[in-house]
Amino acid sequence: MQSFSNEGIKCILITGGAGTVGKTLIRQLLLSDIQEIRIFDNNETELFYLTDEYRGESRVVFFLGDVRDRDKLIKITRGVDVIFHTAAFKHVILSEFNPFDVVQTNINGTQNIIEAALTNNVGKVIFTSSDKAVNPTNVMGTSKLMAEKLITAANTIRYDKKTIFSSTRFGNVLGSRGSVVPIFKKQIKNGGPVTLTDNRMTRFVMTVDEAVGLVVESSLIARGGEVFVTKMPVIRISDLADVMIDILAPMYGYKPDSIKIIEIGKKPGEKLYEELMSHEEMGRAIELKKLFVIFPAFRDLYKIDYTYKDIVSYALENPYISSDEPYMSKEELRAYILKHRLVEEVC
């Protein structure tokens, strides 16, 4: 793990710290020389479990609260060097039924983070965004896009403050809560059928450890206003179903051939492919070794020196869309699942 003391970073705040990404951030950051990790979440039960898990770890401090509470955020960001803002409503269907709540948390909550960071002169704020922010078709994706825009635009209102605001955008985190992996696992455990939305569907995927590692890396190289897009392998969801059946069916006493797959059709607003960078964004992006960097559309307003190491290309020829990228073979996918113990993580 990177030495944060070399960067002058001593205290980190994680909003949504009781979620999948937040909990992995805690685990990875504890391997570093960080002096204090503050966890902020409105999920009392999960926060309680975390306090018990880290009872003997004095570097981790827990705060119960909501990103809608600007005053609370201002209090707990005092002395913070970096904020990883992962708190959000993430479920598409629930967001459609509760749009005003999504606005309050995903958009207004992000504005509160910005104001708290500026009030306390926090060094960096890294917002974790989603593929659904690209050409959004639903409330959740639109709220994520607006949050990205707020984070980028915050760099124009820093005035005498030093705070750097940037976003990182990634796709499906395999094995996380709400991902397709635990859903398929439960269906296989019950003897099937495994429900597949559409046989043509492709997705970018990565493990939660990979996602968090790239979020941390983004925080160390951020200049302000960028959106970092993580490079990810692509899979066909139908291949994932086949491979998981092949691995898990024998564990539950079934023959793989006995587990049926039924196609139920994609959900309203769901895309057959995943976009992590649009055609428009491609024209203002560069490629690094592990990431793409999308610059602000109004770059001239920011007067920021966007200099990075490991630049692969200053001009991109294609957007980053899962249907246009080569996907893993079933053999590669099986090896990936077993290597990263993705099945075990959701057991």
N, C-alpha and C positions, 0 to 999 in steps of 0.2 A: 504494500500500500504506500502511496505517495506520502512524503514527509510534509505535513502542513506547516510545521514550524518554520520551514524555509520560506514559506509564503507569508509568514506573520499571522497565520490563522490559528486561533486558540479555541474559539467557541463557535459551534454550529447549531442552528435551529432547524428542526425538521417539522414542517406542518404535515398533518396526516400521517404522523409517525407510527400509528398503530396499523396502518395498511401494509400490503405486501411489499411495495417499494420502500416504504418508510422503515419497516422492520429489517429489511436487508441492508439499508443504509446504516442503521445502527450497528449491525454486525460487522460490516466492512470498516466503518469509521473507528470502531474499537480496536482494530488492528493497526491503526495509525497512532500518531503522537498528539492527537487532539486532546485538549485538556477538559473540555466540557461539551456534552451533547444534550441539547434541550429538545424534548419531545412534546409536541402540542397536538392534541386530538380531542374530538368531541365524543368519541366512543369510550364511555366510561368502563365498560366490561373489558374490552381489549387492552385499554390502558392499565387497568388493574393487573391483568395477567402479565403485562410487560414489567410492571414494578416488581412483581414477584420474581420474574425471570432474572432481572438485573438487580436483585436486592443487595448483592455484595459489590456492585460496581458503582463507585462514588462519582464517576464521570458522567453518568446518565441521570438527568433530572427530568421529571414528568410534570406536565401542566395540562389540566383539563380545561377545555375551552373551544371556541368556535372562531373560524376566520371571519365570520360576520361581525365579531366583537372587536372593533378597531382599538378601543381603549386597552383591552387586555393584550392585544398584539403589541401595542406601543410599550407596555410594561415589560413583556417577556423578551423583547428584542434589544433591550439595553445591554450593551457589552457584547453583542453578537457580531461575528465577523462574516459569516456566510449563512444565508437562508436557503434551504432546499424546500421549495413550495410544492408539495405533492398532494395536499388536501383538495378534494374535488368530488362532485357527484359525477360518476362515470358510466352509469348504466343508461343505455339509449332509450329503452322503452319507458322506464320510470321517469326519465327526464321529459319525455313527451307529455306525460300526465301531470308533471309538476314543474312546468317551465319557469314560473316565478321564483321557486325555491332554487332552481339551478342558476338563475341570474344572481340571486343573493349570495350564493356560495362561490360559484365559479368565476363570476365577473366582479361583483362588489367585494367579495372576499379577496380577490387578487389586488384590487385597488387598495384595500386596507393594508395588505402586505406591503405594497409600494409606499404608502404614506408612513407606515411604521418604520420601514427601512430608512427612509429619508429623514425622519424625525431623529433617529438614533445613529445616523451616519454609518449604516451597515456597509461592509465592503462589497459584497456581491449577493445578488438574489438570482437563483436559478429556478425557473418555472418548468415543471415537467408537463409537457403537452402530449398530444395524441395524433395519430394518423387521421383521425376523424375531423381534425381542424382544417384539413386540405379539402377544398371544394365541399364544404359541409352540406349534408342532406337532412340534418336533424338538429334538434335543440342543443343536445350535448356537444356535438361537434362545433356548432356555431358559437357556443359559450367558450369553448376552448380556443377558438380562433380569436375571439374578442379579447380573451385573457392574454394571448400571445401579443396582440396589438398593443394592449395596455403596457405590458412589460417592455416592449420595444420602445414605445413612445415615452416611457418614463425617463429614458436617457436624455431627453430634450429638456426636462424640467429639474435637473439635478442642481443647477446653479452652482453654489459653492460646495455642494456635497460631493463625496467621492464615489457614491454607490454605483455599481455596475449591474445592469439588469439584462439578463439573457434567458432564452428558452432552449429546451432540448426536446426533441420530438422523436418518439419511437412507436412501433406498432405493437403487435400482440406479444405479451409476456407469458410464455408457456408455463403452466403450473400455478399462475396467480389466481386469486379468487375471482370467479366470474369468467375465467378463460374456458376454452372448449375442452381442455385436457381433463379437469375433474368431472365435467359433464359426461364425456365419453367413458371415463373410468366407472362412474356410477352405473351407467347403462350397461356396460359389459358385465359388471359385478352382478347385475340383476338378470343376466342372461339375454340381454338385448330387448328390443332392437336398438341399434345405434342410429340416431336421427341426424341426417346430413341435410343441410339446407339446400345446397346446389352442388352438383358434381364438378362444376367448372370453377368453383371458388378457389382463389389463391390468396395467401397472406404472407406478409413479412413476419418472422418470428425471432425471438431471442429468449434467453433465460433471464430470470430476475437479477441474477448476479452480473450477467453481461450488461443489462440495462443500467443497473446502478453504477457499475464501473465506468460506463461512458458518461453518465450524469456527473460523476465526480471529476472525470477528465475534462468535461466541458467547463466545469466551474473554475478549473485552473488556467484555462486558456481564454476564457471569455473576455472580450473587450468592451461589449455593451451594444445591445440592440440586435445581436445575431439570433438566428434560430439554428441550432445544431441538429442535424438529422443523422441518426445513427445508421451505419451500414448493417444490413441484416440479411440472413439467408431467407429464401422463399420456399414455401411448401404448398402443395395442394391439400386442402382439407380432407378430400377423399382418401389421399394417401395416408394422412395422419390416422384416420379411422381404421384403415386396413392394418397399419403397423401396430396400433394400440391393441386391436383385437388379437393379432398374432402374438403379442407379448403377454397380454393379461388374461385372455380366455383360459389357458391351461392353469393359471394360478387360482382361478375360481372354479375349476373342475369342469370346464366346457371345452369342446373342440372348437377351434377357430371357425370352421365351416358352419357351425350351428348358430353363430351370432349373425343375425341379419342386419343389413344396412338399408334403411328406407330414406328416400329423398322427400323432404317435406316442403321445399320451396323456401327461398330467402325471405327474411322478415321485411316489413315495410321500411324503406329508407336504407336498407342494407346493400352494399355494393358487392359485385362479384370479385372485385379486385381491391387492392389497398393502395392508397396514394400517400407517399411520404414527402413528395416534393412535386409541385405542379409545373406545368409548362411555363407559366409566367415567372415562377420563382427560379426556375432553371437559369434564366437569363441574368440573374444577379447572385449566382452562387459559385463557390469554388469547392474543390475536392481535397480533403486531407486524407491521411492514411486510413483512419478509422471512421471519419465523419465527413459529411457535407456541411458547409457553412452557407446559410442564406443571409445575405445582407439586407438591411432595411430598404424598403422601396424608396424612401426619401433620404437616401444616404447622405446627401450634402448637408442636411440639417444637423448631423451628429458630430462632424469634425473629429472622428475617431480614427486612429491608425489601426487598421485591421491587418496586422502582421502575425503570421503563425509559422510554426515549424511543420515539417513533413507535408508541405503542399504538393499534391500529386498533379493537379490541373487547375488552371485559372479560368477555364471555360468548359462548360458541360454541354454534351451533345444531346442528352435525353433527360426527361424528367425521371423521377424515381417512383415507378409504378410496378406493383407485383406481377401484373399480367405480362409485362415487358421483360421481366428478369428471368434467368434460368432457375428452375426449381430443383430442390434436392430429389434424388432418386429415393425409392423406398429403402434401399440398403443404407444410403447415407442418413436418411431420417431415423431409421432404427438405431444406427450407431450414435447419432446425436442425442436421442432420447435416453439411451443407456449410459452414455458418457456423462451426461448432466443429471442423471438420476431423476428425471422429470416424473416418472411414474411413482417412484418412491416418495417424492415430495408431496404428492397429493393423496397418498394412501392413508 
